């Protein structure tokens, strides 16, 4: 399992255990799974999708950054207002 934390300037959007995270990288969409190599990447406008034991969830973003290190995924994003 991965530990995911999604933070926006307003609040913590999500914090918890997930099985996978799909992010809109600036070079294209990519998925982060357990034991992913360490990385830091910028994110484009799009959708962050993550799967928990209870199902899939999504957050629409305008951009941001992702960092992966030792099964901890941290996203700092600007959330699209609905």
C-alpha positions as CSV (number, residue, x, y, z in Angstrom):
1,X,0.0,0.0,0.0
2,X,1.0,3.6,-0.6
3,X,0.6,6.5,1.8
4,X,-1.0,9.4,-0.2
5,X,-1.3,13.0,0.9
6,X,-3.0,15.6,-1.4
7,X,-2.6,19.2,-0.2
8,X,-4.0,22.3,-1.8
9,X,-3.5,25.9,-0.6
10,X,-6.9,25.8,1.1
11,X,-6.7,22.4,2.9
12,X,-5.6,18.8,3.0
13,X,-7.8,17.2,0.2
14,X,-7.0,13.6,1.1
15,X,-4.7,11.7,3.4
16,X,-4.6,7.9,3.7
17,X,-3.7,4.5,2.3
18,X,-4.2,3.8,-1.4
19,X,-3.4,1.0,-3.8
20,X,-2.5,3.3,-6.8
21,X,-2.4,6.9,-7.9
22,X,-2.9,8.1,-11.5
23,X,-1.6,11.7,-12.1
24,X,-1.5,14.0,-15.1
25,X,2.2,14.6,-15.5
26,X,3.5,17.3,-17.9
27,X,5.0,14.6,-20.1
28,X,1.8,12.5,-20.0
29,X,-0.4,10.6,-17.5
30,X,1.4,8.1,-15.3
31,X,0.5,5.6,-12.6
32,X,2.2,5.2,-9.2
33,X,2.1,1.8,-7.6
34,X,3.7,0.2,-4.6
35,X,7.6,0.3,-4.6
36,X,7.7,3.0,-7.3
37,X,11.1,4.5,-7.9
38,X,11.7,7.9,-6.2
39,X,10.7,10.9,-8.3
40,X,9.6,14.5,-8.4
41,X,7.5,15.7,-11.3
42,X,5.3,18.6,-12.3
43,X,1.6,18.1,-12.9
44,X,-0.6,19.6,-15.6
45,X,-4.3,20.4,-15.6
46,X,-6.3,17.1,-15.3
47,X,-7.5,14.5,-12.9
48,X,-5.8,12.7,-10.1
49,X,-7.4,9.3,-9.5
50,X,-6.6,7.1,-6.6
51,X,-7.9,3.7,-5.5
52,X,-8.7,2.8,-2.0
53,X,-10.2,-0.3,-0.5
54,X,-13.6,1.4,-0.7
55,X,-13.3,2.2,-4.4
56,X,-11.9,4.9,-6.7
57,X,-11.8,8.7,-6.0
58,X,-10.8,11.6,-8.1
59,X,-9.7,15.2,-7.7
60,X,-9.7,17.7,-10.6
61,X,-6.6,19.9,-10.5
62,X,-5.2,22.9,-12.4
63,X,-1.5,21.8,-11.8
64,X,1.0,21.1,-9.2
65,X,3.8,18.8,-8.1
66,X,4.1,15.2,-7.1
67,X,6.9,13.5,-5.0
68,X,7.3,9.8,-4.5
69,X,9.7,8.3,-1.9
70,X,9.6,5.0,-0.1
71,X,5.9,4.3,-0.8
72,X,4.9,7.8,0.3
73,X,3.2,10.0,-2.4
74,X,2.9,13.7,-1.7
75,X,0.9,16.0,-4.1
76,X,0.9,19.8,-3.8
77,X,-1.9,20.9,-6.2
78,X,-4.2,23.7,-7.1
79,X,-7.7,22.2,-7.1
80,X,-10.2,23.1,-9.8
81,X,-13.2,24.8,-8.3
82,X,-16.5,23.0,-9.1
